[in-house]
Amino acid sequence: MIKKLDKLILRAFIGPFIATFFITLFVLVLQFFWLYIDDIVGKGVDLVTIGKLVAYVGATVVPLALPLAILLSSIMTFGNLGESFELVAIKSAGIPLLRFMRPLFIVSILFSGLAFLFNNNVIPVANLKMQTLKYDIIISKPAFDIKEGVFYDKIEGYVIKIGKKEKDDSTIRRVIIYEQNYGLQDNILVAESGVMRISPDKKFLELDLRNGWRYQENGNRLTTNTEFIRLGFKEYKKVLDLSSFALNRTDDSLFKNNYQMLSIRQLNTAIDSLEKINSASRKRNVMDLHTFLDFPKYLDSMRKEPVVKASPDKSFTDWLPDSTRRVVLERATALVNSVKTTLESNAVIYEVQRTDLRYHLMAWHEKFTMAIACVVLFLIGAPLGSIIRKGGIGTPLVFAVIFFVLFFLLNNFGRKFVKQDVVLPFYGMWLATIALLPIGFLLVYKAMHDSQLLNKEYYFRLARKIRFATEFSKK
């Protein structure tokens, strides 16, 4: 009977989990494209490149999609069992809640282990590929598209304006081309009509112009002795280079040292190196600060006359001989400025190094927190489903969204606190887990004792009793 129970619960869980996982993955991938749609559309990117980008983005959002899928599917599973009274039958057979939660709890632990392996081995590679490809797409220039009556300046060295384009999209009229030569003024090409086409290799824009003029001014900008050339033509062919529109591939090594592209072993090495660098910078800053604080001793050594106690209204310069006063002050000012500049420069460098170290520690902790999130959200979803006793996609989705948004916000708040150096990386990155784990234990306790915490009929009956007691007291 126990084996059949485990199979029943696992069978009820697998279907909702697969569905919710891929739906969540799809939504998160769409979110990425909503953010970067302006950087991708109009770049002439082929379908193969778009497919690669979708695959890389999908891999990078798996750590976020997996906990949400476990949360929603566990609520749906136990909600369906409660709505069909199977949960009641299981409890009436003397099987406690923790027993029939056990198979899915083991599954959540397995998913947590798989999530850690995925975060440690697949995510760094996927992040590297995605960032490289995204960078190539963003820096590539927009696809060739000249509108009527609009100055088009995306072709390097040229500005083009077309008065009208015929329906064939090749015949053009009232053409103006400004050729930027960085001399006295731009060369200007004006034509009544022409034909515009892309070369077969898509590397050049060919313009066969008719009935126009070419204007050019030669000479030195600093003199008035210049030469103005006006050339009339019946036919004129202009070829523009479109090589800048190509999507160039960047080497992966450009991003390989970023903290998001490293595994646990690589992060440990990088963190150890950064801690040693920070320690050395701290010691160097302390030595420079001591030099600055010992500056009065340096001034004492510059004085040739013995120190004599005098009235407080006398300044230090009054005790310096006239022959050395100017030299001492100049040297003192130069030394102070030098030490100040050194301290300020070292402070900036030290802060950058500390920030880099915090980011590496964030990435290290995140590989564990996103894996543990699978277990934490299961401990919330399973008892929550047994309490609400509602299946389907409606009520479970509402509760799943509430708790996932809470997890997401706490996780982002923790990251922001760490980035701003408000809290240590450990506390910031584990903030969501620390906050939600007690809620999970509370819900498990409530579900074990058949709590009416989320039963609307219980609150309806309670409100009716309160209303009846109030009316009775008035009488």
N, C-alpha and C positions, 0 to 999 in steps of 0.2 A: 504494500500500500504506500509505503514511504517513497519508493522509487517512482511509482505512478504519480504521486503528488509532485515530486520534483519535475517530472516530465511535463505535467500539466502547467505548472508555473512557468517553466522555461518556454514551452510552446506558446503560452499566452504573451510572453515577453518579446520573443524574437521578431514577430511581425511588426508590432508598433515601434520597436527599436530601429529596425532597418528603415522603415518609412520616415520616422522622425529624424534619423541621422542624415539621410540624403536631402530631406526638405530643409533642414537646418543648414547643411552644407551649401545648398543652392542659394539660400537667402544671404548667407555670409559672403559668398562669391559675388552676388549681385551688389551687395553693399560696397565691395571694393570697386566695382566698375562704376557705381554711382559717384564715388569720390573722384575717380580718374577718367570719367567719360570724356571730359573736354581735352584731356591730354592724349587720348587714343583715337577718337573719331577724327577723320580727315587727315590721317597720316599715311594713307595708302598701305596699311598693314595687311598682309595676306592672311588667309584663313588658318594656315598652318601655324603662323606666329601667334595668332589669337588663341588657337587651341593649346599651344604650349603655355601661354600666359594663364589660361583658365586652369590648366593642370597644376601649375606651380602655386597659384593662389589657393586652389582647392586643398592642396597639401598643407599650406601654411595655416589654414583656418580649421584643420581637423582637431587640434587640441582644444579649441573653443566649442566646436560642434559636438564633440563626444560627450562632455559633461551635460550639455543641454539635452541631448538625445536620451541619455540615461535618466535624467530627471523627468522628462516628459513621458517616456515610455514606462517608467516605474509607476508613475501616478496613474497612467492609463491602465496598466496591468492590474494593479490592486483595486483601482476603481471599478473596472469591469467585473472582477471577482466579487467585489462587494455589492454591485448593482444586481448581479445575477444570483445572489445569496449563496454563492459557492464559498465565500469567506465565512459566512455563518455556519455552513455545514462543516467546514474544516475545523473551526473553533469548537463546535459542538462535539466533534470526535475526540476532543482532548488534546489537539495539537496547538501549541502556543504560537503566537505571532512570530517570535524569533525563529521558530523552527521552519515555518514555510517562507520566511524571508531569507533563510540560509542559502538556498541555491542561487538566488539573484545577488546576494551579498558576495558570494564567491565569484560570480561572474563579474561584478563590479570591480573586485580586486584584480581579476585577470585583465580587465580593460584598463585599469589603472597602470598595471605593469606594462601592457602594450603601449599605452599612451606615453609612458616614460621613455621606452625604447624608441618610439616614433619621434618624440621631442628631441632625443639625444642624437639620433642617427639620420633621420630623414629631414626634419625641419631645417637644420643648418644648410643642407644642400639645396632644399627647395627655396629657402630664403635667398641664398646666393644666386640661384638661377633667376628667381623672380625679380630681385632688385636689379640685376644686370639687364634683363630684358626690358623691364619697366624704364630704366634709365635710357636705354637705346631708343625706345619709342617716344619718350618725352622730349629728348633733345633733337629728334629728327624733325625736319620742317614739314609744314602742312602740305598735303597733296596739292597738285597743280589744279587750280580752279579760279579762273579770271571771270569776274562778274561785270556786267554792263555798267558803265558810268562810275566805276570804282577804281581808284588807284591801287594797283597790286604791286607790293614791294617785297614779295617773298623770294624772288629770284635775285640772287646776290649780284649787285652792281647795276640793277635795272629797276625802273618804275614804269609800269605799263597801264595805260587807260584805253579801254575799248568803248566806243560809243554805242555800238549795237552788234549783237551776234545773231546770225540767221538760225533757222530751225535745224540746219544740219550741224550746228555747233562748231563748224570749221570756218565758214565764211564770216569775215569780220569787217566792220566799217568804222570810219572816223577813228583811226588808230594814232595814238601818241606814245612814243617811247622815249624816256629819259635815260640816257646812259651816263652813269656816274663816273667821271674821270678824275675827280678831286683836283681839278685845275681851276681855271677862271670861272667856269660854269659848266653845267651838265650839257653834253651833246644831246640834241633833240632830233627825233625822227618823226615826221608827220606823214600820214598816208590816207588817201580817201577810202581804200578798201584793201583786202588781202585775204589770204587763206592761212589758217593756223593749224598745225598738226604736230603730233609727237613722233619722233623718229622711231623706227622699228625696235631698236634696243632700249627705248624709253630713257635715253640719256640726254637728249637734246630737244629743244622746242624750235621748230622751223617755222618762220614767218615769211611767206611770199607776198610782199607788199606791192601795190600798184598806185601810180599817180600821186607822187608825194615829194617832200623836200627833206633834206638833211642839213641841219645847222650845226656848225662847229666853230669854236673860237680858240685860236692857238696863241701862245705868248706867255710872257712872265707876268705874274700877278702884281708885282711891284712896279711895273711900268705901264704907260698908256700906249706903248707901241705894240699893239696886238694885231692878229690877223683873223678876220672873220670870213668863214667859208660857207657858202650856200650852194648846195648841190641838188638839182632837180632830177627826178628819175621817173621813168615809166614803169619799170619793174626793179625791185630791189629785194634781195634775199638776206634775211637776218637770222642767224643761228644763235640760240641762247643755251648755255650749259645748265643742265638740270642735275648734275652729279650730287649737289648738296642735298637733294631730296631723298637720296638713298638711305635706307635703314642700316647703318653701320653697326657691326657687332663689337661690343666691348669685351675685353678679356675678363674672365671671372676673377682674376687676381686683384682687380681694382677694389673689390668689396670683401675679399676673403678674410681680412683681419678684423672685420667688424664683429662686435660682440654677439650679434644675432646669428652669425654664421659659424659659431664655434660649438663643439661638443663639451661635455662635462670635463673630459681630460684636458682639452685645449683651454677651457676656461680656467681650470685649476692652475695650469702653467702661466696663463696670462695674468691671473690675479696675484700669483706669487711674485711675478716680475714687477707688477704695478705697486705692490706693497713695498718691495725693496726700493723702488724708485722714489716713492712717497717718503719713505724713511730717510733716504739720502737727502732729498729736497728739504725735509724738515730740519735736519741737522745743519744743512748749509744756511738756511734762513736764520736759525738761532745764532750761528757764528756771525753772520752779517749784522744781526740785531745787537749783539754784544759789542761789535765794532762801533756801532752808532752810539750805544750807551756809554762807551769808554771815550767818547769824543772830548769831554772836558779835560781828561788826563793829557790828551794830545795838545790841547791848548796850553796847559800848564808847562809842557815841555818846550813850547815855542817861546815862552817868556824868558828873558835874559836877566830880569831883576827879581830878587826874592819877593815872596809874597808878604805883604805888610797889611795888617788889619787897618781898615780905614772906615770912614763913615759909609752907611748903607746907600747914600745917594750917589756914590761914585760907581761908574760902570767899569766893565772889564777893560775896555779900550783905553780908559784913562791911565791904566798901569803899564801900557805898552809904550816902549820908546818910539819916538817919531820915525826913526829910521826903519823900524821893522813893522810898524802898525799896519801899513798898507799891504805888505807881503803876507803877514799873518792872516789878515781878514780875507784876502783873496784865496789863500790856501784853505782856510776854514770853510769859506763858501763853496769852493770847488769840491772839498771833501764831503760836505753835507749833501750837496746835490748828487754827487756820485753814489753815496750810500743810499740816499732816498730813491734814486732811479733803480738801483740794484734791488732794494727791498720790494719796490712796487712790481718790478718785472718778475722777481721770484714768487711774489704772492699770486700773480696772474697764472704763472706756470703751475704752481702748486695746486691752485683751485681747478685748473683744467685736468690735472692728473687725478685729483680726488674725484672729480665728476666721472672721468673715464673708469675709475675703479668701482664707483657706485653702479654704473651701468653694467659692468661685467658681473658684479654680485647680483644684480637684479636678474640678469639672464640665467645665472646659475640657480637661483632659488626658483625661478619660474618653471624650470624643467620639472621640478618636484611638485610645486603647487598645482599646476594644471593637471598633473597626473592624480594627485590626491583628491582633486575636485570631483573626480568620478565617484569616489566612495562617499564623500561628504554629501553630494547632491542626491545620491541614492538613499542615504539615511534620512534625507528630507522627503524624497518623492515616495518611497514605499509606504511609510506610515501615513503620509498625507493622503495617498490614494485609498488606504483602508479606512480612513476617517471620513472622507467626503463621500465615498461609495457612489461615485458617478463615473461612468465609462465614457467612451466616445472621445471627441476632440474638443468639445466646448469647455466645460468646467475644468478638466485637467490642464488645458492649454492656458487658461487664465492664471491658475496657480503656478504653473511652470514658468510663465513669463514673469510673474511677480518675483519669484525667488531667483530666477536667473538674472533679472535686471538688478536685484539686490546684490547678487554675487558679482556681476559685471561692474557695478558702481563701486563696491568696496575694493575690488581688485584694481580699478583705475585710480581710486583715491590713494590706495597704498603706493602704487607706482609713482603718482604725482608727488606724494610726500617724500619718497626716496629721492626723486630727481631734484626736488627743492632742498634736500638735505635737512628735512624736518625730523625724520626718524631714521633709524638704522635700516639697511636693506632687509634684514630678517623680519622685523616687525611689519614693515610696509608690504612686503610680498606675501606674507602669511596672514595679513589682516582679514581677508575674506574667509579663509579657513577657520581662523580663531573665532570669528564672529558667528559663522553659520553652524559650526559643529555643535555647540550647545543647543541650538534650535533643533537640529536633527535628533539629538538625544531626548529633548523634551517631547518631540512628536512621537518618537518610538515609545516613550513612557505613556503618553496619552493614548496611543493606539492599543497598547497592551491592556489598558484598563477600559477599553471601549468608550473613550471620551466622546462627548457630544460637542466638542469644541467648534466644529465646522458644520454642524447639522442645523440647517435653517428651521426645521420643524421644532427642534428643542428651544430655539430662541423665540419662535412663535408661541409655543406653549408657555414659556417663561414670561413673555410680555402679557399674555392673556391672564396669567395668575396675578401679576403685579397690578394690572388694570382692575381685576376683580377685587383684589385686596384694597386697593385705593377707594373704589366705589363703596365697599362694605364699611370702611372706616368712616367715610363721610356720613353714612346712615346712622 
